[in-house]
Amino acid sequence: MIDSYNFKDPKNDFAITAFAGPLSNLLLAFIGFLVHIPIVFFIGNTIINEFLAYLIIINISLAVFNMLPIPPLDGSKVLGVILPKHLYFRMLGADRIGFFILIILLLTDRQIGVLSYIIDVPRGALINAMQLLAEKIYFFL
């Protein structure tokens, strides 16, 4: 739990704190790409490559999922920066409703696939962008 009484500007500082989790997931995924590319080039296909591929996919998926603007997730706190204060506090009070929305999305994902579609599109874009950036870094070295 985060004690918002320690913040000078709770609305903005809470958003920065909430963004730290998804940002660390993206950073770990990018480091995975930086390690994955030379291993594939010099060693070839190994169990390490498979581990790194899972590390990349899981961390990007967690970052995208966590940034959904549903109240118990960090995305709702980051979204709160652009909301007026009265809507921001109303959204923070909707944690219980958001939790049930998440449960319904998770339980119906196999049948309907809404959550998978919401996560798959940005995840694919982030994977492609990170891979391209990592390859550009190695190209200039």
N, C-alpha and C positions, 0 to 999 in steps of 0.2 A: 504494500500500500504506500501511496505517496501522501505526505503531509503537506497540503497546499498552504498551510499557514507559514511555511518557510519561504514562500515565493513573494517577491515584491509585486509582480503583476501576475496573479494566479492564472488568468485566462491564457496569456501568451506563454508563460513559463511552463504551464501544464502541457500545452501543445508541443513545446520543444522537448520536454521530458518524454511525452508519449511517442514522438517521432524517433527517439533514440533506439527503440527496439527494432522497428522495421529497417532503420538505417544500418544497424549492426548486422541484421540478416543479409542485407544487400552487400555490405562490405565483405562479409564472410564468403558469400557466393562469388564475388569478384576475385577474391584471393584464391578461391578454388579454381577459377578460370586461369589465373596466372600460373598456378602450379600444374594444371591439367594440360595446357598447350605444350610445354616442353617435354612432358612425360610421353605424350602421344607422338611427338616428333622424334625423340631420341630412343625411346624404349619400345613403343608400340602399345598394343592393347594388353593391359594387365588388370589385375584385381584393383589396383590403386586407381586406375581410370574409372572403373565402375563405382568405386567409393566416392570419388570426386564428383562424378556425374550426379549421384544421389544427393551429395552434399549441396551442390549447386541448385538442383531442382527443388529440394525440400526448403532451403533457405529463401529462395525467391518466392516459392508458394506461401511460406509463412509471412513474408513481408507483404505480399499482395493481400492475403487474407486478413492480416492484422490492420491494414489500412482501409478496410471496408468501413463506411461511415455508419455503423450500427453501434449504439451506445456503449456496450461494455468493451468494445475494441478500441484500439488506439486511433483509428481513423476518425472516430467521432470527436475525439479531443482535438485532433489536428484541424478538422473541419470547423470546430468551434471558434477558431481564430477569426474567420470571416463572418461569423454569425453575430447579430446584435446580442447584447447581454441577456435580454429577456428570453430569447430563443435558446441561447447557450445553456442557461440554467434549467430551462424546461427539458432540453435534450439530456442533460446530465441526470435529471430525475427520472428519465425513461430507461434506466439500466435494466430493470426487471422485464419490461416489455421487449427490449432489444435482445435479452437473453433468450426469451421464448422464440423470437424471430430467428435467431441463430440455430436453435434446436430444430425448429421446423425446416429450415433450409438444409441443415445437415442430414436430417432423417429422410427428407424427400429428394435428396440429390440423385440417388440412383434411378428413381422413377422419372423425375422431371429434368434434372440436370441444370437447374438455374445457377446454382453456386459454382458448379464446374465451369460453366460458360463464363461467368463473371471473373473467375480466377484464371482460366486458360488464356484468354486474350492478352491481358497485361503481362502474364508470366512469359508467354512466348515472345512478346516484344522486348521484355527485359533481358531474356536469355540471348536473343539475337543482338541487342545493343551491347551487352557486356562482352559477348564473344568477339564482336567486331572491335570494340575498344581494346580488349586484351591482345588481339592479333595486331592491331596498329601499334601498340606499345612494343611488342616483340619485333615488329618490322623496323622500327626506328632504333632498336638496340644494336 
